[in-house]
Amino acid sequence: MLLDYVEKYDGQVILFDDGLARYIKRSRPRIAIVASLNKAMCNLQDSRESESDYYRDLFRLYDEVVVRSEYVLRDGWLDDLRDRRDSVEIIVNQFCVPDCKHAFSHISELEEWSHRGCCGEGRPCYHLETASCIESRLSENLFISNRRISELCSAGFTHMKIAGRNSPLPLFLDTLAEYFFEPTGVISHIKRAIVRDFKKESMMGFEALFPFSIPKSVLKGL
């Protein structure tokens, strides 16, 4: 039923699973299928020397491929896909730490957190020591600068998007603001650290001033 609607309104599907991609390709050839960023993040754990070949292989099945931000930020690597530039998608504000070794577990836990209605504790990379270190976040992050975006556009890579579509609305608005006004991404980690401290003080009975206007329903999930 879902595919009926996707096909009727000329939509796309973003997929992780090759088996499902082959099924849609065979049964609904009009539907464009996109290889998810999660697919590359989780599958390219051991060796990334042949990352360009990995994406080229995906193009045999997928109409578009979302490439890792690390790949985009390395000088010259995207040149290998210049002939497929109209089919390459780029995330400009990836929050994960560079070359994260635990991407699969983080993505799985965040999906479970989302399915629970964002209640309880989600555990993305900012809970790791390397991600919560401000010096590390300033020097190593996966936010793509305006200058880099201009370079990519000049080379013909123009399909870019902001991550965060699965976030609750208040957090998604924060995501937009963090990218627009603080493109290193550090502010999100600072905010969450402050919020955690605020919650601890509140539980101890202190009348702390809440630093950000996040609804209580969302605060419970942080």
LUMVEX-613049 format. One line per 2 residues: number of its first residue (from 1); their letters; for each residue x, y, z of N, C-alpha, C. Coordinates in steps of 0.1 Angstrom, whole numbers, plus 5000, padded with zeros to 4 digits. Example, Ala and Ser with C-alpha at 12.3 -4.5 7.8 and 13.67 -1.06 7.14 Angstrom:
<atoms>
1> AS> 5132,4943,5078,5123,4955,5078,5132,4967,5078; 5128,4978,5071,5137,4989,5071,5129,5000,5079
</atoms>
This chain:
<atoms>
1> ML> 5008,4988,5000,5000,5000,5000,5009,5013,5000; 5019,5012,5008,5028,5024,5009,5035,5026,4995
3> LD> 5039,5016,4988,5045,5017,4975,5035,5022,4965; 5023,5019,4967,5012,5024,4958,5012,5040,4958
5> YV> 5013,5045,4970,5013,5060,4972,5026,5066,4967; 5037,5059,4970,5050,5064,4965,5050,5065,4950
7> EK> 5045,5055,4943,5045,5055,4929,5035,5065,4923; 5023,5066,4930,5013,5075,4925,5018,5090,4925
9> YD> 5026,5093,4936,5030,5107,4937,5045,5110,4934; 5050,5100,4926,5064,5102,4921,5074,5104,4932
11> GQ> 5072,5096,4943,5081,5097,4954,5094,5089,4953; 5102,5089,4963,5114,5081,4963,5114,5073,4976
13> VI> 5122,5062,4977,5124,5055,4989,5138,5054,4992; 5141,5056,5005,5155,5056,5010,5157,5043,5017
15> LF> 5167,5035,5013,5168,5021,5017,5182,5018,5023; 5182,5008,5032,5194,5002,5037,5196,4988,5031
17> DD> 5185,4981,5028,5185,4967,5025,5185,4965,5010; 5195,4957,5005,5196,4955,4990,5184,4946,4986
19> GL> 5180,4936,4994,5169,4927,4990,5156,4935,4987; 5153,4944,4996,5141,4952,4994,5143,4961,4982
21> AR> 5155,4966,4980,5158,4975,4968,5156,4967,4955; 5160,4954,4955,5158,4946,4943,5143,4943,4940
23> YI> 5136,4941,4951,5122,4938,4950,5114,4950,4944; 5118,4962,4949,5111,4975,4944,5115,4977,4929
25> KR> 5128,4975,4926,5133,4977,4913,5126,4968,4903; 5123,4955,4907,5116,4946,4899,5101,4948,4897
27> SR> 5095,4952,4909,5080,4953,4909,5075,4967,4906; 5083,4977,4909,5079,4991,4907,5091,4999,4901
29> PR> 5094,4996,4889,5106,5002,4882,5105,5017,4881; 5093,5023,4883,5091,5038,4882,5096,5045,4894
31> IA> 5097,5037,4905,5100,5044,4918,5116,5045,4919; 5120,5057,4922,5135,5059,4924,5139,5055,4938
33> IV> 5150,5047,4939,5154,5042,4952,5168,5048,4955; 5170,5052,4967,5181,5059,4972,5189,5050,4983
35> AS> 5202,5049,4981,5209,5042,4991,5212,5051,5003; 5207,5047,5015,5208,5055,5027,5222,5058,5031
37> LN> 5224,5070,5038,5237,5073,5044,5241,5062,5054; 5230,5057,5062,5233,5047,5072,5240,5035,5066
39> KA> 5236,5031,5053,5242,5020,5046,5257,5021,5045; 5261,5033,5040,5276,5035,5039,5283,5036,5052
41> MC> 5277,5043,5062,5283,5044,5075,5285,5031,5082; 5275,5022,5080,5276,5009,5087,5285,4999,5079
43> NL> 5285,4999,5066,5291,4989,5058,5306,4992,5056; 5310,5005,5057,5324,5008,5054,5332,5010,5067
45> QD> 5332,4999,5075,5338,4999,5088,5353,4995,5088; 5357,4986,5079,5370,4981,5079,5380,4988,5070
47> SR> 5377,4989,5058,5386,4995,5048,5378,5005,5040; 5383,5018,5039,5377,5028,5031,5385,5032,5019
49> ES> 5396,5025,5016,5404,5028,5005,5397,5027,4992; 5387,5018,4991,5380,5016,4979,5366,5021,4980
51> ES> 5364,5032,4987,5351,5038,4990,5344,5042,4977; 5352,5048,4967,5346,5052,4954,5341,5039,4947
53> DY> 5348,5028,4948,5343,5016,4941,5330,5011,4948; 5330,5013,4961,5318,5009,4968,5305,5016,4963
55> YR> 5307,5029,4962,5295,5037,4957,5292,5034,4942; 5302,5031,4934,5299,5028,4920,5292,5015,4920
57> DL> 5295,5005,4928,5288,4993,4929,5273,4995,4933; 5271,5004,4942,5257,5007,4946,5249,5012,4935
59> FR> 5255,5020,4926,5248,5026,4915,5242,5015,4905; 5247,5003,4906,5241,4992,4898,5227,4989,4902
61> LY> 5224,4992,4914,5211,4989,4920,5202,5001,4923; 5209,5012,4928,5203,5024,4933,5203,5035,4923
63> DE> 5193,5043,4923,5192,5055,4914,5201,5066,4920; 5201,5068,4933,5208,5078,4939,5215,5072,4951
65> VV> 5227,5078,4955,5234,5073,4967,5238,5084,4976; 5236,5083,4989,5240,5093,4998,5254,5089,5003
67> VR> 5264,5097,5001,5278,5094,5004,5281,5099,5018; 5291,5093,5024,5295,5097,5038,5301,5112,5037
69> SE> 5299,5119,5048,5305,5133,5048,5320,5132,5049; 5326,5122,5055,5340,5121,5055,5346,5120,5040
71> YV> 5339,5113,5032,5343,5112,5018,5342,5125,5011; 5331,5133,5014,5330,5146,5008,5340,5156,5012
73> LR> 5345,5155,5024,5354,5164,5030,5369,5161,5026; 5371,5149,5021,5385,5146,5016,5387,5152,5002
75> DG> 5398,5159,5001,5401,5166,4988,5402,5156,4977; 5395,5158,4966,5397,5151,4954,5389,5138,4953
77> WL> 5384,5133,4965,5377,5120,4964,5365,5120,4956; 5357,5130,4957,5344,5131,4949,5347,5132,4934
79> DD> 5359,5135,4930,5362,5135,4915,5360,5122,4909; 5361,5111,4917,5359,5098,4912,5344,5095,4908
81> LR> 5335,5104,4913,5321,5102,4910,5315,5113,4902; 5324,5121,4896,5320,5133,4888,5310,5129,4877
83> DR> 5311,5118,4871,5302,5114,4860,5289,5110,4866; 5287,5108,4879,5275,5104,4885,5270,5115,4895
85> RD> 5275,5127,4893,5272,5138,4902,5258,5142,4904; 5250,5139,4893,5235,5142,4894,5228,5132,4903
87> SV> 5235,5121,4907,5229,5110,4914,5235,5109,4928; 5244,5118,4932,5250,5118,4945,5243,5128,4954
89> EI> 5240,5123,4966,5234,5132,4977,5244,5134,4988; 5244,5146,4994,5254,5149,5004,5246,5155,5016
91> IV> 5250,5149,5028,5245,5155,5041,5254,5165,5046; 5249,5177,5048,5258,5188,5052,5260,5190,5067
93> NQ> 5253,5183,5075,5254,5184,5089,5254,5171,5097; 5263,5162,5093,5263,5149,5100,5269,5151,5114
95> FC> 5261,5146,5124,5265,5148,5138,5275,5138,5143; 5275,5126,5137,5284,5116,5142,5299,5120,5142
97> VP> 5307,5114,5150,5321,5117,5150,5327,5111,5137; 5338,5117,5132,5344,5112,5119,5348,5098,5121
99> DC> 5345,5090,5110,5349,5076,5109,5345,5068,5122; 5333,5070,5126,5328,5064,5139,5329,5049,5137
101> KH> 5334,5042,5147,5335,5027,5147,5323,5021,5152; 5314,5028,5158,5302,5023,5164,5289,5027,5157
103> AF> 5290,5031,5145,5279,5037,5138,5266,5028,5138; 5268,5015,5136,5256,5006,5135,5249,5006,5148
105> SH> 5256,5005,5160,5249,5004,5173,5243,5018,5176; 5249,5029,5172,5243,5042,5175,5230,5044,5167
107> IS> 5231,5040,5154,5219,5042,5145,5208,5033,5150; 5211,5021,5154,5201,5012,5159,5194,5017,5172
109> EL> 5202,5022,5181,5197,5027,5194,5189,5040,5192; 5193,5048,5183,5186,5060,5180,5172,5057,5173
111> EE> 5172,5047,5165,5159,5043,5159,5150,5037,5170; 5155,5029,5179,5147,5024,5190,5142,5036,5198
113> WS> 5150,5045,5201,5146,5057,5209,5135,5065,5202; 5136,5066,5189,5126,5073,5181,5113,5065,5182
115> HR> 5113,5052,5181,5101,5043,5181,5095,5044,5195; 5102,5047,5205,5097,5048,5219,5091,5062,5221
117> GC> 5090,5070,5210,5085,5083,5212,5095,5093,5218; 5108,5090,5216,5119,5098,5221,5118,5099,5236
119> CG> 5113,5088,5243,5113,5087,5257,5125,5079,5262; 5130,5082,5273,5142,5075,5278,5155,5082,5272
121> EG> 5166,5074,5272,5178,5081,5268,5183,5075,5255; 5184,5084,5245,5190,5081,5233,5206,5081,5234
123> RP> 5213,5073,5226,5227,5073,5228,5235,5075,5215; 5234,5087,5209,5242,5089,5197,5256,5092,5201
125> CY> 5265,5096,5192,5279,5097,5195,5283,5107,5205; 5274,5117,5208,5279,5127,5218,5280,5121,5232
127> HL> 5275,5109,5234,5278,5103,5247,5292,5097,5249; 5299,5096,5237,5312,5091,5238,5322,5101,5242
129> ET> 5333,5097,5248,5343,5107,5253,5349,5115,5242; 5351,5109,5230,5357,5117,5219,5347,5127,5213
131> AS> 5334,5125,5214,5325,5134,5209,5321,5145,5218; 5322,5143,5232,5319,5153,5241,5331,5162,5244
133> CI> 5342,5159,5239,5354,5167,5240,5353,5179,5231; 5352,5191,5236,5350,5203,5228,5361,5206,5218
135> ES> 5373,5204,5223,5385,5206,5214,5384,5197,5202; 5380,5184,5205,5379,5175,5194,5368,5179,5184
137> RL> 5357,5183,5189,5346,5187,5181,5349,5199,5172; 5357,5208,5178,5361,5220,5170,5370,5217,5159
139> SE> 5380,5207,5161,5390,5204,5151,5385,5193,5142; 5376,5184,5146,5372,5173,5138,5357,5172,5139
141> NL> 5350,5177,5128,5335,5175,5127,5331,5173,5113; 5319,5169,5111,5314,5166,5098,5304,5176,5092
143> FI> 5305,5188,5097,5297,5199,5091,5304,5204,5079; 5297,5206,5068,5303,5211,5056,5301,5226,5055
145> SN> 5312,5233,5053,5311,5248,5053,5305,5253,5041; 5302,5266,5041,5296,5273,5029,5307,5273,5018
147> RR> 5319,5275,5022,5330,5275,5012,5331,5262,5005; 5330,5251,5012,5331,5237,5006,5318,5235,4998
149> IS> 5307,5240,5002,5294,5238,4994,5296,5245,4981; 5302,5257,4981,5304,5264,4969,5313,5257,4959
151> EL> 5323,5251,4965,5333,5243,4957,5325,5231,4951; 5317,5224,4959,5310,5212,4954,5300,5216,4943
153> CS> 5293,5227,4945,5284,5232,4935,5291,5235,4922; 5302,5241,4923,5310,5245,4911,5314,5232,4903
155> AG> 5316,5221,4911,5320,5208,4904,5307,5201,4900; 5295,5206,4902,5283,5199,4897,5276,5191,4907
157> FT> 5281,5190,4920,5274,5183,4930,5265,5192,4938; 5252,5192,4934,5243,5201,4940,5231,5195,4948
159> HM> 5231,5182,4949,5220,5175,4957,5225,5174,4972; 5221,5184,4980,5225,5184,4994,5213,5185,5003
161> KI> 5214,5180,5015,5202,5181,5024,5207,5181,5039; 5199,5187,5047,5201,5187,5062,5195,5175,5068
163> AG> 5203,5169,5077,5199,5157,5084,5190,5161,5096; 5181,5152,5100,5173,5154,5112,5158,5153,5110
165> RN> 5154,5147,5098,5140,5146,5095,5132,5138,5105; 5139,5129,5112,5132,5120,5122,5131,5126,5136
167> SP> 5137,5138,5138,5137,5144,5151,5124,5150,5155; 5120,5150,5168,5108,5158,5172,5110,5172,5167
169> LP> 5099,5179,5164,5099,5192,5158,5108,5202,5165; 5107,5203,5178,5116,5213,5185,5131,5210,5183
171> LF> 5134,5197,5183,5148,5193,5181,5153,5195,5167; 5143,5193,5158,5147,5196,5143,5149,5210,5141
173> LD> 5141,5219,5147,5144,5233,5146,5157,5237,5152; 5161,5230,5163,5175,5233,5168,5185,5228,5158
175> TL> 5183,5217,5152,5192,5212,5142,5195,5222,5131; 5184,5228,5126,5185,5238,5116,5193,5250,5121
177> AE> 5190,5255,5133,5197,5266,5138,5211,5264,5141; 5215,5251,5145,5229,5248,5148,5236,5249,5135
179> YF> 5230,5244,5124,5237,5244,5111,5239,5258,5106; 5228,5266,5106,5228,5280,5101,5238,5289,5108
181> FE> 5238,5288,5122,5245,5298,5130,5257,5293,5137; 5259,5280,5137,5271,5275,5144,5276,5262,5137
183> PT> 5282,5264,5125,5285,5253,5116,5295,5243,5120; 5301,5244,5133,5310,5233,5137,5302,5222,5144
185> GV> 5289,5225,5148,5281,5215,5154,5284,5213,5169; 5293,5221,5174,5297,5220,5189,5286,5223,5198
187> IS> 5278,5233,5194,5267,5239,5203,5257,5228,5207; 5255,5218,5198,5245,5208,5202,5250,5200,5214
189> HI> 5263,5197,5214,5269,5189,5225,5270,5197,5238; 5272,5210,5236,5273,5219,5248,5259,5220,5254
191> KR> 5249,5221,5246,5235,5223,5250,5230,5210,5258; 5234,5199,5252,5229,5186,5259,5236,5184,5272
193> AI> 5249,5188,5273,5256,5187,5286,5250,5196,5296; 5246,5209,5292,5240,5218,5301,5226,5213,5305
195> VR> 5219,5207,5296,5206,5202,5299,5207,5190,5309; 5217,5181,5307,5219,5170,5317,5222,5176,5331
197> DF> 5230,5186,5332,5234,5192,5345,5221,5198,5351; 5213,5205,5343,5201,5211,5347,5191,5200,5353
199> KK> 5190,5189,5347,5181,5179,5351,5186,5173,5365; 5199,5171,5366,5205,5166,5379,5202,5176,5390
201> ES> 5204,5189,5387,5202,5199,5398,5187,5200,5401; 5178,5198,5392,5164,5199,5394,5160,5187,5403
203> MM> 5165,5175,5400,5162,5163,5408,5167,5165,5423; 5177,5173,5425,5182,5175,5438,5175,5186,5445
205> GF> 5165,5192,5438,5157,5202,5445,5161,5217,5443; 5172,5219,5435,5176,5232,5432,5167,5239,5422
207> EA> 5165,5252,5424,5156,5259,5414,5166,5265,5404; 5170,5257,5395,5179,5261,5384,5172,5268,5373
209> LF> 5178,5277,5367,5172,5284,5355,5174,5275,5343; 5163,5271,5336,5164,5263,5325,5170,5270,5313
211> PF> 5181,5266,5307,5189,5274,5297,5183,5275,5283; 5174,5265,5280,5168,5265,5266,5153,5263,5267
213> SI> 5146,5268,5258,5132,5267,5258,5127,5254,5251; 5130,5243,5257,5126,5230,5251,5114,5225,5259
215> PK> 5103,5221,5253,5091,5216,5260,5095,5204,5269; 5088,5203,5280,5090,5193,5290,5089,5179,5284
217> SV> 5080,5177,5274,5078,5164,5268,5091,5160,5261; 5098,5169,5255,5110,5166,5248,5122,5165,5258
219> LK> 5122,5174,5268,5132,5173,5278,5133,5159,5284; 5122,5153,5286,5122,5139,5293,5129,5129,5284
221> GL> 5130,5131,5271,5137,5122,5263,5152,5124,5261; 5157,5135,5267,5171,5138,5265,5179,5131,5275
</atoms>
